[in-house]
Amino acid sequence: MAKAKKQHYVPQSYLKRFTQDTSQLFVFDKFAKTSFKSNVSKVASERYFYDIRQDIVTKDVDLQMIEKELSRIEADFSKAVDDLVRTVDKEGRIDRDQKSPMAFFITIQFLRTREFRNFYMELSEKAVKAILDKLLKFRFPDRSPDEYRVEFNEKMAPLEQAKFMFEPAYLNKFVQDLGNHIWFVGVNDTAKPCYTSDTPVVRTGHKKHPVLSYEGLASEGIEIAFPITPKHVLILCERTFFGTLAELDCQSITLNTEKIKYYNSLQVFQSYRQIYCPSDEFSLAEKICNEHPEVCTPHRTRIEVL
């Protein structure tokens, strides 16, 4: 079997939902601050992104096992989204038994991206550095923490990422946490399409974390948004903070222009590099990038240890 060279961290079957002809979509590149048209096969991907390095495993390990496992589940992911959209359009709601499979797919999508990998490497470096700085101050108070640095071994990145995606202890916890949230679908009733991006599962923290400048999938006050078509956004709200929204669980709501702008803005801010749309309507993305150039670089700060 031929090796998979170009490996997508957003499935092509998902990206096709944001095209007009199932193949071509419009792209806004935050780094270049330009838009262009592209085939879905050419975006949200990198060469050998998930390949395991031969020099860190035994010879009998399949170096493309991560890519193969992700490819295996993508057909089920596409069917689950089809079923959910069909239910919303027909009944104005989602079925409760649709939550569990979608929670699994949302988790995988959240964890498989370039942006998550970069975040995890940055978090690992900063967390270890913070611990070592405290030890240094205690044992050697005259030494400066600027004398050393901590660097993540990028050889290990695919395996570390796979650990979160496929280790049951991690995966099951993520899926369970998502399932406990309040779920509803926002239906886009405006002329503006929903954006998606190379990091389509986005979050807003409505309650400040006491230690990290970052909110996870289960943090109190977290709101998660996942656009599943240009007209539908799956929205999950953490139950204790958003208790007043409990009556919306499994329902659909209409999204006005301000809400679409809000969810599209999250895609711009939290994407790694590219935003996608069925039409060349990126005035909002351009405005955000002009006003916040710090989000338009791969080396931006993603987390602070407070």
N, C-alpha and C positions, 0 to 999 in steps of 0.2 A: 504494500500500500504506500502511495506517495506521501511524503511528509507535508503537513499543513504549514506553509510558510507564513501566510498572512493570517493572524489570529485576532479575532474580534473580541473586544471587551464589552460591546453592546451587540446583541444578535441582529443579523441582517433581517430576519423575519420581523423583528420589532421595528427596525428603522424603516422598513417598507410601508409601515402604517403612516409615515410622515412624508410620503411621496404623493405625486399626482398620477403616476403611471406605474407604480410598484418597483421602480428602479432608480429614478432620479430625484434627488432632494436638493434643497438649497442649504449651504453651509456658511456660517459666520465664524471666521478664525480669529480668536481673541489675540493671539500673538501678533498676527499680521494686520489685524483690524480691517479685514477685507471679507467680502462675501463672494461666493461662486457656486456653480452647480456641479454636482458630483453624483456618481453612482454609489449606491449604498455599500457596494463591495470595497470601496476605497477609503471609507471613513471609519472612525472609532476602532482602529486596529493598529497592530505593530507586528513586525516580523518576529516570529518565535517568542512572542510575549510570555507565554506560559511554559515554554520548554524548560525542563530541568537540566541543569548543567551536569554533564557526564562526569566531571572531576569531583563531584560531591556525593555520588551514589555508586552502588555496585553496577557491574556491567549488564546484569539481566533486567534492570529497571527500564520500563518504557518511558523514554524521555518526553513523550507527548501525551502522557496519561491524563494530565490536567485538561488540555485542549480537547481530548477525546471525550472525557466525561462531561464537559460543558456542552459540547456538540450534541451529546446523547440526550440531554434534558431540554434542549431548545425547542424541539417539536412539541413537547408537552407544555412548555411555557407559552408558545404561540396559541395552542388550543385553549389554554386556560384564559388567556386574554380575549380570544374570540367569544368564548362562552360568557364571560363577564360583560362585555360590551353588548352582546345580544340580549342578555337578561335586563340590563339597564334600559336599553332602547325599547324593549317590549313591555316591561313591568314597572319601570321607574325606580328600580331598587336592585340590590344584589342578594343572592341567596347566602345564608350563613355558612353553608357547606362549601362555598367558593373561597372563604377566607383562608383556610389552611393551605391549599395548594398555592394560592397567590402569595401568602406569607413566605412560603419557601422560595418562590421565584423572585420576590422582592429582595429577600435576603441575599440570594446568590448574585443578583444584579448589583446590589449595593457593594458587595465585597470583591467583585471581579474586575473592577475598573483600574485604570492607570492612576486616577486620582486617589483611590483608596490605598493603592500600593505606596504612593508618595507620602500620603498621610501617615501610614503605619511606620514607614522608615523614619520619618521625622519624629514621630512620637517616641519610637524606640530610642533614638539618639538623645532626645531631650530628657526623657525619663531617667535613663542611665546616667547622663551627665549631671542631673540634679542630685541624684543619690551620691555620686562620687564627689561632687562639690561639697556636700554636707560632711562626708567622711574626711575629706581633705581639711576642711575647716576645723574639725574636731581633733584630728591627729597631727596635722602640720599647719597650724594657724598662720605661719609666716609665708606659706606658699600660695601662689596665685592660681585660681582655677583657669586662667587664660593660658597656662603653660601646657595644657593638653586639650585634646578634643576627642569626641566619640564619633565613630563612623560606622554606619550599618554596612554589612557585607552584602552587596547587591546580588551576589551569586545565590544567596539564600532566599531572595525575594519571592520567586514563584512558589517555593515550598511553604514559606511562611503564609503567603496568601491562600494557598490551597488548604492549609491547616484550618483557617477560619471557615472556608467554604464547605469542607467535607468532613471535618472531625465532628462526630455526633455531639460531643459535649458543648462545642461552640454553636454549631448549626441549630441544634434543637432548642437551645436557649434563645437564640435570635428569633426563630420561628414562633416560639411560644410567646415571647414578649410582644411581637407584632400582632399576634392573634388576640391579645388582650386589649388592644387599642380599640377606639371607636372608629369604625370604617364608614365612609360614605364616598359617593362619586360626584364630582363637580362636573356638570354638563355646560360646556362652553356655548353660550347663547349670543356670542358677539361675532363680528366680522373678522376679528383677529384670531388666527390659529394659535394653538398652544405650541410653545417651543418644546423640544426635547434636546438632549445633548449627549456628549460622551460620558456623562455622569448623571443619568436620568433620575435616579432616586435621590431627592434633595430633602433637606431638613431645615426647620427653624426651631430654635430653642426659645421658649417663652418664659423660662425661668433660668437664671444665671447659675452655672455650675460653680461650686465653691473652690475647686482645685484646678480644673482645666477650662481653657477657652474653647470648649468643644462639647457638643451634645451627641450622645449615641442614640441608637434606635429605641432604647427603652427609658431614656432620661425623663424625669418628671418635667412636664411642660413641653415635650417634643411634639412637633407637627411634621409629618412626613408627606411629601407629595410626589406622585409618580404619574406623569402624563402617559396615557396608554393609547391615545389617538389625538389628533389635533382638536377633537371636540370633547374629550373625556380626560379628567384628572382624578386618579384614585388618591384619596386623602385619608390619612390615619392620624388620629389625635390621642395622645396619652390620656388614659381614663381618669386618673385622680385630678389632674389639673383642669381637664376639659369636661368635668362631670356634667355641666349644664348642656352639653351637646349629646348626651346619651340617647335622647330620643331620635337622633339622626342616624343611629347605628344601622347600617345596611341600606340606608335610603339614598336618594339622589337629590342634589340641589342645583339650582341654576347659578352659574357664575357670570357676574357682570364684568364690564370692562376693567374696573379697578382690580378685581380678583384675578383676571387673566394677566394683567400687568404684574401683579404681585408674584404669581407662580412662574411667569416667564422670567422675571428678574432673578428668582432663585436659580433657575437654570443657567443664567449668565454668570452669576456670582460663583456658583459651586461647580461648574464644569471645569474640566482640566484645560481644554483648549478650544473645542468646537461646540457650536450650537446649531441645531437642525430645525428646518421648517419646510412645509410644502411649497411656500412661496418666498420670494426675496423680500421679506418684511422684517428687516433687522434694525429699524431706527432705534428701538429700545436698547438692543444690544450695543449699538454704536454709542448711544448716550451714556450708558453705564461704563463702558470701557474708557470713554473720554474723561468721565468724572472720577473713575476709580482705576487708574492705570496699574495699581498694585495687584489687581486680579488678572492681569494680562501677561503674566510671566510664569514659567514653570517653577521658578525658584521662590515663589511667594511663601509667606509664613502661613502655615495651616493650623498650627496649634501652639499655645503657650502654656507652660506649666507654671501656674500662679503661686 
